[in-house]
């Protein structure tokens, strides 16, 4: 194997600039060929130590010499990683590396892909969290570090942070995405795919929702002056129960999202989480109750509902549940689950529920068909078991 020889050279063209300085470069030599890489450092001839090939008699010589060494080391490291990946290496590879077209570090690769990828903000935030975990786990992560042992140790690192198993699984899933990208871009040998042996394990979580009776309790709740501060939260929660919209979509809802088609009111918007369009006939489900709430709050303001943080809303819902005599933890997202299970209970087809929720895959919606015993009872009542 012909290894690259790296040398530091000064004033290679033997020609000074107008200010009496010349460039320092790193020379890469292999198989009779040379390439030169600029350090972007210019000094005068009397500041160059020819014998030791470094800077002397310069007020910043320690810092500049370290910059030169770090730059040369990065080139040498790029060569080493390329050879370890069992892929062909040429001096042109170093040129591409300098241009920023290559990433010798898995961690840097993840950062670059996150920033350059067409990710939704919520997805990008999740990827940024994963990168912070990786940086806390290990400051420098090269491609050859990413193996079965790496995944096992990182999994343990996340467990020691007392994260929920599904949060751990989500972060490992993002790691797998970046590893697959690295294989596609030939940074990792596909024969060394670490997830071939390492398996991600998630836990099925309980999806809380309101039963029809509990929903009716919330609908019939009349707040007193002492707790009227919860009215906005109550109405937004019911609006989500009727429409299935997420907290983020309701918070960003605009008056212009209400469209009249053939004299009927439709709510039309692009969901923030998925950017997918969704159409909800407000005049139909739940006897137009969502439409009543919409008209109650709509004004000339930018958004229909006044802004509240998710934390404040969930604190309010805790008190609302007490007032409604509901003995279960209610968060805003339970409204979305409530709509899905309620409609299935009433006999609405799962494909219609899928469209209302904006799910791309039917399998995502099907989980709601398993959470309500009353749905099963309702269907069995309509079946004749007589012989």
N, C-alpha and C positions, 0 to 999 in steps of 0.2 A: 504494500500500500504506500503510495507517494503522499507523504504528509506535506502540508503547506508550511513554508518557511516564512516567518513574518519578521520584517526589519523596519526600524524607524529611520526615515531619510529626510534630510533637510535640503531645500533649494535644489531639487532634482534637475531642473532645467538650467541651473547656474545663471539665473537671471533675477535680479532684485527688482522689487516694485519701486515706484517713485518715492515712497517714504523710507526706502532702504531696508525693507523687510522681505522675507520669502516664506513660503508655505512649508509646514511639516506634514509629511504623509506617512502612511503605513504601506509598506511594500509587501505584497503577497506573491510568493514564487512557488511554482509547482510545474514539474515536467517541462522545464525550459520556457515557461510562460510567466509573465508578470502582470499584475494589476496593482494600481495605486489608489489608495483611499484617503481622502482629505480629512485631516483632523480639525480643519478650520482655525488652526493656530498659526499666527505669523510672528516671526521674531527676526532680529537683526543677526548677521553672521557672528558677531562677538558674543552673542548669547547662546550659541550652540556649542555643546561639548562633543566634538567629533569622535573621541575615543569611547565615551560611554553612551553615545547616541541619546542624549537628553539635554534639557535646557539648563543653563547656568547663568549667573549674574543677572537674574531677572527678579523684580520685586514679587512676582507671583509664581516663581519657578516650582515650588512644591505642589501647588494646586494644578498647574499646567502639566507637570510631569505625571501627576496622578490621572488627569484626563486622558493623556496619551496612552498610559498603561491600560486604563479601563477600556478604552476604545479597541486597543489591540486584543485585549482579553475577550471582548465581545465577539470579535471576528473569529478568534480561535475556538471559542465556545460554540459558535454557529457551525463551524466545520465539524467539530466533535459530535454535536447532536445529529447533524445530517448523516454522518457516517454510521452512528449508532442505530439510526433508523433503517439501516441496510438499503439506502437509496443512493443512486449515483451522485457523485459530488464533482463540481467543477468550480473554477474561479468565478464563473458567471453567477453561481449561487450566492457568493458573497456580495456581488453587485446588487442582486435582487434584495438581499437582506438589508443592505445599507439604504436602499430606496424605501424600505418599510413594507415591501411586498411579502416578506416572510416573517414568521414569528417563532423564534427559537425557544420561547417560553410558553408553556401551556397557560399559565396565568395571564400573560399579556395577550395571548391568542383569545382567551375568553373575553377580556375587556374590549378588544378591538371588534370582535364579532357582535358583542352586545351593542356597541355604539353604532356600528355600521348596518346592523340588521334592521329589518322593517318590523319592529316589535311595538305592540301597544304599550302605553305608559305603564299600566298595571303589571304587564308581563316584564317589562324592562326593570321595574322596581324589584320584582322578585329575583331577577337575574343579578341585579346589583347586590342584593342581600346575600345571595349565594357566593358572589365574588368576595364579599367582606368576610364570610366564613372561611373561604379558602385562604385568604391572606392571613387570618388569625391562626389558622391551622399550620400553615407553612409559608414563610415569606417568599421563597423561591420555589416554583414548581415547574420543572422541565417536562417535556413530553415523555422522556424515558422513565420519569417518576410515576407516571400514571399506569398503575398495574393493579392486580387484585389486592395486594397488601395495602396499597394507597387507599383504595376504596374502603377496605375493612377498617383501617385506622381513622379515616375521615368520618365514617359512620359512627365509630366509637366516640370521636371528638364531638359530634353533634349530640349524641346521647348524653354525654357528660354535661351538656348545656341544658339538660332537662327539657328538650324540645319534644313536642308531640310526635308520635311515630309517623303520622301523615305529613308533618312538616319536614321531618327528616327525609321521608320518601320523595317529597316534592323537590327538595334540594338535590338529592341524588339523581332524580330524573333530569334536572337541568344539567348536571355534570355529564350524564349520558348523552344529552343532546350535543354538548360541546365536543365530546369524544368522537361522536359520529361525524361531526363536521371536520374535526381534525383528521380523521381517516379519509374522508372524501377529498381533503386538500393535501393528502399524502404527508402529513406530519407524523402520523402514527401508523405503524404497520397493522393492517387489518387482521393478521394472524395473531396479533398480541392484544386483541380486543378484550379488555378486562371484565366486561359485563357478561362474558360467556360463562363465567363461573360465579360471579357475584350477582345475587338476585336482590331486587328491591321489594320490600314487603310493606304494604299499607294495611290499615285497619278500617273496616267498615264502620263508619260513624253513624250514630243515631240522628235522624233528621226530625227535629221537633217541629210541630205544627199545631194549629188550633183545630179541634174537632168542630163540627157544625154548631154544637151547643155552645162551645167556648167562643166561637166567632160571634154568635148571636149575643152573648154576654157583653162582648166588647162593643158591638154595635149599639146596644141598648144603654151603654154607660153614659150617665149624665154627670159631668164634672161640676163640682161646686166652686164657689169663689176661691176657696182655699187651695184648690188644685187645678184651677183653670189654666195654669201655666203649661199643663200637659196637653191642651186641646190640639195644638198644631201637630204635635207628635202623634196623637191619637188619629187625627185625620190622615196624616201621611201614611201611617201604618195600615189603616183600612184601605187607603187608595192602593197600596201595594198588594193587599189581600185580594182586591178586585181586579187588578191589572197584571200582577206577577212581576212588576218592574222592580229592579234592584234599587237600593238606596242611592247609588251614584246617579242612576238615570232619573229618579224622581227629584233629586237635588238639582239636577241640571235641566229639568223640564221647562220648556218655554211656551208661551201662549201660542206661538206659531206652529207648535207641534200638533195642535188640534186642527184637523182638516175636515171640511164639510164636503161629502161626496154623495150626490143624489139626495140631499137633504138630511143625511145621516152623519153623526159625529164619529170621526176616526182619529185615534192617536197614532201618529206616524213619526218615528224617530230612528236614529242609528244608536244602538246600544253602546255605551262607553267601553264596556269590558271587551266586547268582541268586534265592534265597529260594524256589526251586521244590522241591516234594516229590520224593523219590526212594525207590524200594523195591528192595532187593537181596536175593534169596534166598540167604543165606549158605550154606545146606546143599547148594547145587548146584555153582556154578562152582569149578574147580580142586580138586575132590575135598574140599570143605569146609575147605580149608587156612586160609582167612580166619577161619572159625569157631574153629578151634583157637587161632589167635593171639588172638582176642577173649577167649576163656575164660582164656587164659594171663595176661592183664593185667587183666581186669575185677575190680573190688573194690568196696568201699563208697565209694571216692573219687568226687568230682564227675564227673571225666572218666575214660575208660578208660585212656588213655595219659598218662604223665607228660609235662609240657610241655617242649618244646625249641624253640629258635628255628629258623627256616628256614635261617639261615646256618650254625648249628652242625650241623644235619642234613646239609646239603650238603657240609660239610667231612668229616663222618664217611663219607659215601657215596664220597668221593674215595678214602679209604683202603680202604673195602670193595671198590671196583672193583679195586684193586691185589691185594687178597687173593684175589679171585675170578678173577684173570687176565683181566680185561675191559679191553681197550685202547680205551676211549672215555670221554668225560666223562659222568658220571651225575649228574643232579640229581633232586630228589624228583619233579618233574613228569614225568620220563621214565617213572615207574611207571604213570601214567595212560595215556600213549601205548603202553606195553607191553601193558597189558590190552586196549586196543582192537585193536591189530595182531594180538595173539595169538589173540583170539577170532575175528577175521575169517579168520586163517590156519586155524583149526580148523573153519571153515565156518559159524560163527554168522552169522545174517542181519544186515545193516547196520542194520536198523530196531531189532533187539533190542539191538545195541551202542549205538545212539542212546539208547534208554531207560535202559540201565545207566549211561551217562555223564551223563545228564540234559541232553542237547542239545535245544534247542527246534527247531532247524532240521536237517534231514537233511544239508544241504550242509556243515555243520560237521563231521559225522561222516565224510562221504565222503572227506575229505582223508586219513584213515587207510587207506583202501582203496588208496591210491596209493604207500604208503611201503614195502611189504614184497614184495620180488621173489618170495619163497617162496610167497606167496598165489597169484600168477599161475602159478607152476610147479605148485602143487598142483592148481589148477583145470584146467590144460591136461592133466595126467596122466589126468584122468577123461574126457577127450574123445577120441572115436575119429575118426581122420583117414583111415581107410580108405575108398576109393571104393566 
